[in-house]
Amino acid sequence: MRYPLALKVSGWLLLNLVLLTALAAGLLVVQGGFNWNALVEGPPGRRVQDLAEATLSTLRSVPRERRDEVIADFSKTHGISAAVIGASGQHLTGETLELPPAIAEMVRPPGPPPDRFQPGEPEDQAPPPPPAKRRPRLLIRDGDPAVFWLAVRINTPERPPSVIVMRIPTFGVLLKLLDLAPWLWAAAAAIGVSLLFWLPFVRSLTRDLGRLNRATEAIADGRFDARVPEDRRDELGELGGSVNRMAGRLDRLVAGQKRFLGDIAHELGSPIGRMQVSVEILEQRADPSLHNAINDVREEIDHMSALVGELLAFTKAGLKARDAILVPVALTQLADRALAREAADDAVTVNLPPSLHVRADADLLARAVGNLVRNALRHAGRTSHIALRAETDGDFVLIIVEDEGPGVPPDALARLGEPLFRPEAARTRETGGAGLGLAIVKSCVEACGGTVRFDNRSPRGFRATLRLPAA
């Protein structure tokens, strides 16, 4: 599975924050040991202490018969169950709760002070230590199902101490009671701000990497006019400049190569034409016993002439890509033109909607369709079923030429469209051609802003699909 770079960088950032939080929690555990009671230390503990003292003060200011009503309102407001335990351990008001042992130990009244000397001990022995000072607050998690228990001891000079015990059902209610939710929201906001802080940097990286990826894919497909912005002042900007320079150099090299091939093919046209005329004259004047040899020479010259013609067509298609004029082209008229040129009106089944148009250069597209029909006639034969049809694909039109011929070897499909490439099964003069027919198709279609795909049919046959923008 492929994961976007932005997701990876964001994930690493989030993992870094989680690790920092875990490290901080680990330091707390190592230093003092983490327990639930740590949540009621500091400001949260003082807040809940003030809340408990205010509640107890209210209870003492109302008549005895209204105390249950006050504690019930307190419990309902905070979503808890609460009770008040007196100094002697008696239940004063609120709900009757079954206290866990740790909470019961906290609300149990202290025993009598120990004697200064125990019987049988020497009088000069040091007195026993005073009883440990009881903690003002205790928070635990206990029970089945587990809930939170919070006991808050309230000491007043005029009255004996009392304890308010609260049974808290969920962690969310505890956070609300301790007023810790804002702190959690602040932590979440800090993480969000960190992500937003990094997001523009990550987005700029992935955007420019995407541009580089699209440009290199276009260059790999032969579109050497692809360019990427060079406005970054870092390694990606330098890489973009290198890609642009590489694309420009490849463009000049390929264009120069095509011009060279075109010039050579054009120069070869004249001597080949003279050779054809000379062969005709020779055949008229030669002895009949030499006619077979002269026919062999004529076939070689005709083959050379066809090769030169295809070279000229290939170079013109490649060079005209820069000057192609894309206009709406009616497919029915284009098909009639291409089939008439190949004399294939009676050999091809045509299924083209009359209203279907594409944006293309009519001459280049007609040459591409004509070459595909000629290729099908050459390999499948006129007696085979050859079809020319079209269908829509969103904003594009698919022009499909298919036959029931032998197809090509599967490992050769990826190389179809390369100049002078012919599958092994087609390397004969009669059926193989010069290896430029599909290369011309590819050049013409790309000049029209489209793409071409070749594949075998099942159980046999060959299919070429041209994908062009709809008009």
QUIFEN-V980118 format. One record per residue. RES is the residue in three letters. PSI is psi in whole degrees, -180 to 180 (999 if undefined). BURIAL is # if it has 16 or more other ideal C-beta (glycine too) atoms within 10 Angstrom, else .. D_FIRST is the distance of its C-alpha to the first C-alpha in Angstrom with 2 decimals. Layout:
((RES;PSI;BURIAL;D_FIRST) (RES;PSI;BURIAL;D_FIRST))
This chain:
((MET;139;.;0.00) (ARG;129;.;3.80) (TYR;130;.;6.51) (PRO;149;.;9.98) (LEU;-37;.;12.71) (ALA;-40;#;15.00) (LEU;-40;.;12.97) (LYS;-48;.;12.83) (VAL;-43;#;16.56) (SER;-39;.;17.58) (GLY;-41;.;16.01) (TRP;-39;.;17.92) (LEU;-46;#;20.99) (LEU;-40;.;20.93) (LEU;-36;.;20.51) (ASN;-43;.;23.44) (LEU;-40;.;25.56) (VAL;-41;.;24.88) (LEU;-39;.;25.88) (LEU;-42;.;29.00) (THR;-43;.;29.92) (ALA;-37;.;29.49) (LEU;-43;.;31.63) (ALA;-43;.;34.29) (ALA;-38;.;34.37) (GLY;-39;.;34.66) (LEU;-38;.;37.61) (LEU;-41;.;39.29) (VAL;-43;.;38.94) (VAL;-40;.;40.31) (GLN;-48;.;43.19) (GLY;-3;.;44.42) (GLY;122;.;42.19) (PHE;135;.;40.33) (ASN;167;.;41.86) (TRP;-27;#;41.99) (ASN;-18;.;45.39) (ALA;-21;.;43.90) (LEU;-22;#;42.82) (VAL;21;#;46.51) (GLU;158;.;47.58) (GLY;-153;.;48.14) (PRO;-43;.;48.08) (PRO;-39;#;46.41) (GLY;-41;#;49.09) (ARG;-36;.;51.87) (ARG;-48;.;50.68) (VAL;-29;#;50.70) (GLN;-46;#;54.05) (ASP;-39;.;55.55) (LEU;-42;#;54.26) (ALA;-42;#;55.89) (GLU;-39;#;59.15) (ALA;-38;.;59.34) (THR;-44;#;58.86) (LEU;-38;#;61.52) (SER;-39;.;63.85) (THR;-42;.;63.48) (LEU;-40;#;64.22) (ARG;-17;.;67.37) (SER;-6;.;68.53) (VAL;160;.;68.50) (PRO;155;.;70.83) (ARG;-36;.;69.92) (GLU;-13;.;69.39) (ARG;-1;.;66.62) (ARG;-39;#;64.59) (ASP;-35;.;62.45) (GLU;-40;.;61.69) (VAL;-46;#;60.63) (ILE;-30;#;58.29) (ALA;-41;.;56.84) (ASP;-41;.;56.10) (PHE;-44;#;54.51) (SER;-43;#;52.27) (LYS;-40;.;51.30) (THR;-40;.;50.55) (HIS;0;#;48.07) (GLY;37;.;46.71) (ILE;179;#;48.18) (SER;129;#;51.09) (ALA;153;#;53.82) (ALA;154;#;57.14) (VAL;126;#;59.84) (ILE;132;#;61.38) (GLY;178;#;64.76) (ALA;-31;#;66.06) (SER;7;.;67.58) (GLY;2;.;64.36) (GLN;151;.;65.56) (HIS;120;.;63.36) (LEU;-50;#;64.65) (THR;168;#;62.53) (GLY;-170;#;59.17) (GLU;154;.;57.24) (THR;112;.;58.06) (LEU;142;#;55.03) (GLU;102;.;54.48) (LEU;141;#;53.68) (PRO;161;#;51.49) (PRO;-42;.;53.47) (ALA;-40;.;52.33) (ILE;-39;#;53.33) (ALA;-37;.;56.54) (GLU;-35;.;57.45) (MET;-37;#;57.08) (VAL;-8;#;59.33) (ARG;136;.;61.91) (PRO;147;.;65.13) (PRO;147;.;66.08) (GLY;177;.;68.77) (PRO;151;.;72.21) (PRO;141;.;72.41) (PRO;151;.;73.02) (ASP;154;.;76.51) (ARG;-39;.;77.27) (PHE;138;.;78.53) (GLN;151;.;77.77) (PRO;140;.;80.67) (GLY;-1;.;81.43) (GLU;145;.;79.70) (PRO;146;.;81.72) (GLU;-20;.;82.51) (ASP;5;.;81.29) (GLN;147;.;77.72) (ALA;144;.;75.13) (PRO;154;.;74.33) (PRO;155;.;71.00) (PRO;150;.;68.12) (PRO;157;.;67.85) (PRO;146;.;65.21) (ALA;143;.;61.76) (LYS;131;.;61.15) (ARG;139;.;59.04) (ARG;147;.;55.81) (PRO;-24;#;55.95) (ARG;146;#;52.51) (LEU;127;#;50.37) (LEU;124;#;46.87) (ILE;170;#;45.37) (ARG;120;.;42.92) (ASP;167;.;44.53) (GLY;171;.;45.17) (ASP;102;.;43.44) (PRO;152;.;41.53) (ALA;135;.;41.28) (VAL;171;#;42.64) (PHE;141;#;43.78) (TRP;130;#;47.47) (LEU;122;#;49.08) (ALA;130;#;52.73) (VAL;118;#;54.56) (ARG;134;#;58.07) (ILE;118;#;60.50) (ASN;129;.;63.62) (THR;146;.;66.53) (PRO;-36;.;69.87) (GLU;-23;.;72.00) (ARG;158;.;70.19) (PRO;155;.;68.65) (PRO;149;#;64.87) (SER;161;#;62.65) (VAL;128;#;59.01) (ILE;121;#;56.65) (VAL;131;#;54.04) (MET;129;#;50.92) (ARG;115;#;48.51) (ILE;119;#;45.14) (PRO;-36;.;42.76) (THR;164;.;39.34) (PHE;-34;.;37.77) (GLY;-41;.;37.50) (VAL;-37;#;41.27) (LEU;-44;#;41.87) (LEU;-40;#;39.99) (LYS;-40;.;42.07) (LEU;-41;#;45.25) (LEU;-3;#;44.66) (ASP;39;.;43.51) (LEU;-13;#;40.29) (ALA;-42;.;38.04) (PRO;-34;.;38.81) (TRP;-39;.;37.72) (LEU;-41;.;34.35) (TRP;-36;.;34.01) (ALA;-40;.;35.01) (ALA;-42;.;32.33) (ALA;-38;.;29.69) (ALA;-38;.;31.20) (ALA;-41;.;31.06) (ILE;-43;.;27.32) (GLY;-42;.;26.94) (VAL;-38;.;29.23) (SER;-45;.;27.32) (LEU;-43;.;24.06) (LEU;-32;.;26.10) (PHE;-39;.;27.76) (TRP;-23;.;24.57) (LEU;-45;.;22.91) (PRO;-39;.;25.10) (PHE;-46;.;24.40) (VAL;-41;#;20.62) (ARG;-38;.;20.88) (SER;-38;.;23.17) (LEU;-51;#;20.88) (THR;-34;#;17.85) (ARG;-47;.;20.38) (ASP;-35;#;21.99) (LEU;-37;.;18.90) (GLY;-41;.;17.87) (ARG;-43;#;21.43) (LEU;-41;#;21.32) (ASN;-45;.;18.20) (ARG;-38;.;19.91) (ALA;-44;#;23.16) (THR;-35;.;22.00) (GLU;-40;.;20.38) (ALA;-41;.;23.74) (ILE;-41;#;25.66) (ALA;-28;.;23.77) (ASP;3;.;24.79) (GLY;5;#;28.35) (ARG;88;.;28.79) (PHE;0;#;30.47) (ASP;0;.;31.74) (ALA;137;#;28.40) (ARG;157;.;28.99) (VAL;150;#;27.37) (PRO;147;.;29.41) (GLU;28;#;31.01) (ASP;-7;.;32.12) (ARG;142;#;30.08) (ARG;53;.;32.26) (ASP;-167;.;29.73) (GLU;-34;.;27.67) (LEU;-37;#;25.43) (GLY;-41;.;28.70) (GLU;-40;.;29.95) (LEU;-40;#;26.80) (GLY;-42;#;27.26) (GLY;-39;.;30.89) (SER;-41;.;30.08) (VAL;-42;#;27.73) (ASN;-42;#;30.52) (ARG;-39;.;33.12) (MET;-44;.;31.16) (ALA;-42;#;30.66) (GLY;-41;.;34.37) (ARG;-42;.;35.50) (LEU;-39;.;33.46) (ASP;-45;#;34.87) (ARG;-40;.;38.37) (LEU;-46;.;37.95) (VAL;-42;.;36.62) (ALA;-41;#;39.20) (GLY;-38;.;41.90) (GLN;-43;.;40.89) (LYS;-40;#;41.08) (ARG;-39;.;44.41) (PHE;-45;.;45.65) (LEU;-42;#;44.75) (GLY;-43;#;46.38) (ASP;-42;.;49.48) (ILE;-45;.;49.77) (ALA;-39;#;49.35) (HIS;-42;.;51.91) (GLU;-32;.;54.34) (LEU;-19;#;53.98) (GLY;-42;.;54.87) (SER;-52;.;58.55) (PRO;-32;.;59.36) (ILE;-40;#;57.52) (GLY;-42;.;59.54) (ARG;-36;.;62.73) (MET;-39;#;61.81) (GLN;-41;#;61.39) (VAL;-41;.;64.80) (SER;-38;.;66.32) (VAL;-39;#;65.03) (GLU;-43;.;66.59) (ILE;-41;.;69.89) (LEU;-40;#;69.70) (GLU;-36;.;69.16) (GLN;-32;.;72.22) (ARG;-14;.;74.43) (ALA;162;.;73.18) (ASP;142;.;74.69) (PRO;-26;.;73.09) (SER;-15;.;72.22) (LEU;0;.;69.73) (HIS;-36;.;67.90) (ASN;-43;.;65.14) (ALA;-39;.;64.38) (ILE;-37;#;64.52) (ASN;-38;.;62.06) (ASP;-42;.;59.61) (VAL;-41;#;60.01) (ARG;-42;#;59.51) (GLU;-41;.;56.25) (GLU;-43;.;54.96) (ILE;-40;#;56.04) (ASP;-41;.;54.48) (HIS;-42;.;51.18) (MET;-39;#;51.40) (SER;-41;#;52.26) (ALA;-40;.;49.23) (LEU;-44;#;46.97) (VAL;-39;#;48.52) (GLY;-42;.;48.14) (GLU;-36;#;44.42) (LEU;-42;#;44.06) (LEU;-43;#;45.89) (ALA;-41;#;43.77) (PHE;-46;#;40.52) (THR;-37;#;41.73) (LYS;-40;#;43.11) (ALA;-42;#;39.86) (GLY;-40;#;37.94) (LEU;-28;.;40.61) (LYS;-9;#;41.18) (ALA;-30;#;37.60) (ARG;-26;.;38.93) (ASP;11;.;41.80) (ALA;133;#;40.27) (ILE;112;.;41.66) (LEU;119;#;39.32) (VAL;163;.;41.33) (PRO;130;.;41.01) (VAL;126;#;41.62) (ALA;126;#;42.71) (LEU;-34;#;40.93) (THR;-44;.;43.96) (GLN;-40;.;46.26) (LEU;-41;#;43.80) (ALA;-42;#;43.40) (ASP;-41;.;47.19) (ARG;-45;.;47.56) (ALA;-42;#;45.01) (LEU;-36;#;46.38) (ALA;-37;.;49.93) (ARG;-35;.;49.18) (GLU;3;#;47.79) (ALA;47;.;50.53) (ALA;22;#;47.93) (ASP;-36;.;49.02) (ASP;-2;.;50.03) (ALA;-7;#;47.07) (VAL;131;#;44.08) (THR;121;.;43.24) (VAL;130;.;42.39) (ASN;85;.;40.60) (LEU;123;#;40.18) (PRO;132;.;40.79) (PRO;-29;.;43.81) (SER;2;.;42.44) (LEU;127;#;39.15) (HIS;152;#;39.03) (VAL;159;#;36.57) (ARG;114;#;36.74) (ALA;173;#;37.55) (ASP;118;#;40.33) (ALA;-42;#;42.50) (ASP;-45;#;43.75) (LEU;-42;#;40.38) (LEU;-38;#;38.79) (ALA;-40;#;41.88) (ARG;-40;#;41.64) (ALA;-48;#;37.97) (VAL;-41;#;38.77) (GLY;-42;#;41.93) (ASN;-37;#;40.19) (LEU;-41;#;37.71) (VAL;-42;#;40.68) (ARG;-40;#;42.58) (ASN;-42;#;39.70) (ALA;-42;#;39.55) (LEU;-37;#;43.35) (ARG;-41;#;43.41) (HIS;-32;#;40.90) (ALA;-28;#;41.32) (GLY;158;.;44.98) (ARG;-24;.;46.95) (THR;-12;.;47.35) (SER;161;.;43.62) (HIS;116;.;41.89) (ILE;130;#;40.47) (ALA;141;#;39.00) (LEU;114;#;38.40) (ARG;172;#;36.71) (ALA;152;#;34.73) (GLU;157;.;32.54) (THR;149;.;31.05) (ASP;81;.;27.38) (GLY;-122;.;27.49) (ASP;13;.;29.23) (PHE;163;#;29.16) (VAL;134;#;31.24) (LEU;120;#;30.24) (ILE;121;#;33.15) (ILE;129;#;32.78) (VAL;121;#;35.10) (GLU;152;#;34.77) (ASP;-179;#;37.09) (GLU;34;#;37.66) (GLY;-166;#;38.16) (PRO;-11;#;36.71) (GLY;-163;#;33.49) (VAL;160;#;32.05) (PRO;139;.;30.27) (PRO;-35;.;26.47) (ASP;-9;.;25.96) (ALA;-10;#;28.28) (LEU;-41;#;26.48) (ALA;-23;.;24.38) (ARG;-6;.;27.69) (LEU;135;#;29.75) (GLY;-10;#;31.13) (GLU;140;.;31.79) (PRO;135;#;35.50) (LEU;14;.;37.69) (PHE;131;.;34.91) (ARG;136;#;36.03) (PRO;154;#;34.44) (GLU;-38;.;36.57) (ALA;-14;.;37.88) (ALA;12;#;39.26) (ARG;63;.;41.05) (THR;156;.;44.52) (ARG;-36;.;46.86) (GLU;-38;.;47.49) (THR;-19;.;43.94) (GLY;-26;#;41.67) (GLY;-164;#;42.96) (ALA;-3;#;42.35) (GLY;21;#;38.56) (LEU;-9;#;38.74) (GLY;-53;#;38.60) (LEU;-28;#;34.84) (ALA;-38;#;34.63) (ILE;-42;#;37.20) (VAL;-48;#;35.20) (LYS;-43;#;32.09) (SER;-42;#;34.26) (CYS;-44;#;36.09) (VAL;-43;#;33.11) (GLU;-33;#;31.34) (ALA;-26;#;34.70) (CYS;7;#;34.64) (GLY;21;#;31.28) (GLY;-174;#;29.43) (THR;161;.;27.12) (VAL;142;#;27.81) (ARG;136;.;25.83) (PHE;137;#;27.38) (ASP;162;#;26.56) (ASN;149;#;28.59) (ARG;164;.;29.84) (SER;131;.;30.15) (PRO;-20;.;32.45) (ARG;159;.;33.86) (GLY;173;#;34.14) (PHE;146;#;32.50) (ARG;135;#;31.03) (ALA;130;#;30.76) (THR;119;#;29.21) (LEU;129;#;30.28) (ARG;114;#;28.44) (LEU;153;#;30.82) (PRO;139;.;31.34) (ALA;151;.;33.65) (ALA;999;.;37.03))
